[in-house]
């Protein structure tokens, strides 16, 4: 327990603070579980696998997936804490490596192309995952992947516009 909660704050107030932290954590978990289960059921299952599924079967699938995601959360919580931090670092680095270059250049420059955006995303993602797999810590691998994504998008777009679209 932190020093502030054990020695400085009265016990009743410490209990209230801990309950607030617990309720915020549970609220976040509930939102993530609901979003994940509905995304899987409606977007993936009903969108790709069975487009003619009924609302009743989607509701049942969402309930099952909610239970699965809660179970998965409990299993991850019992694992080593460092592994959760590593998973978060790799996932956010990979997401940033794929989307940062196309997003930023798409907002601020009308001359970037679809090929430039797709190639910068894929190369940034590949670079991030490769660097992490070879032993580089996840923050550095993600940062290098994001920088590569930012640099590759205008380069590929320039080459495509200059040499292939005359």
Secondary structure as the mmCIF struct_conf table of DSSP 4:
data_model
#
loop_
_struct_conf.conf_type_id
_struct_conf.id
_struct_conf.beg_label_comp_id
_struct_conf.beg_label_asym_id
_struct_conf.beg_label_seq_id
_struct_conf.end_label_comp_id
_struct_conf.end_label_asym_id
_struct_conf.end_label_seq_id
HELX_RH_AL_P HELX_RH_AL_P1 UNK A 3 UNK A 3
HELX_RH_PI_P HELX_RH_PI_P1 UNK A 4 UNK A 8
BEND BEND1 UNK A 9 UNK A 9
HELX_RH_AL_P HELX_RH_AL_P2 UNK A 11 UNK A 38
HELX_RH_PI_P HELX_RH_PI_P2 UNK A 39 UNK A 49
TURN_TY1_P TURN_TY1_P1 UNK A 51 UNK A 52
HELX_RH_AL_P HELX_RH_AL_P3 UNK A 55 UNK A 78
BEND BEND2 UNK A 79 UNK A 79
HELX_RH_AL_P HELX_RH_AL_P4 UNK A 81 UNK A 108
TURN_TY1_P TURN_TY1_P2 UNK A 110 UNK A 111
HELX_RH_AL_P HELX_RH_AL_P5 UNK A 114 UNK A 133
TURN_TY1_P TURN_TY1_P3 UNK A 134 UNK A 135
HELX_RH_AL_P HELX_RH_AL_P6 UNK A 138 UNK A 159
HELX_RH_PI_P HELX_RH_PI_P3 UNK A 160 UNK A 164
#
